[in-house]
Amino acid sequence: MVPGLPPLVHALLRHLEEAGFAGAPRFLGIDAAGREVLTFVPGEVAGRPRPEWIADEERLASVGRLVRAYDDAKPVARVDEMCNTMVYWAPLMDPVDADPPLRDVDAPRRCRILADAYGMSEADRARLVEVAVLRSRRSWFTPRDHSGRPA
């Protein structure tokens, strides 16, 4: 049998279909050769190297709406989800580390576009800052903690 998606992914895809989420392929089953059969979802992927369209604010808003639709279909920590999205799409990082199309963008403006498109509440927007700071601290401490060096 050809190794494929774990049963958890099959269950997730079935759940997303039942919830009416249109942004994921549908799991149709396994064919005679043991391969998963999925429907095709049209669109473009922001792979590496990042395409120039990644900086487009209309597409940015569509990302916010897609993440919201996904979160509505699945129980998640919404603030964590938007923090993840903003890290890569705003981006919430030093511009030197950002992909070339995102080095000169207005990151706070892009965060606001994502939050607006997602429909984030004021309370969640306030928590977002706290979550981003905690994640930043964790990303700094985790490698040091795993290195075995004292603080």
Disulfide bonds with the S-S distance in Angstrom:
none
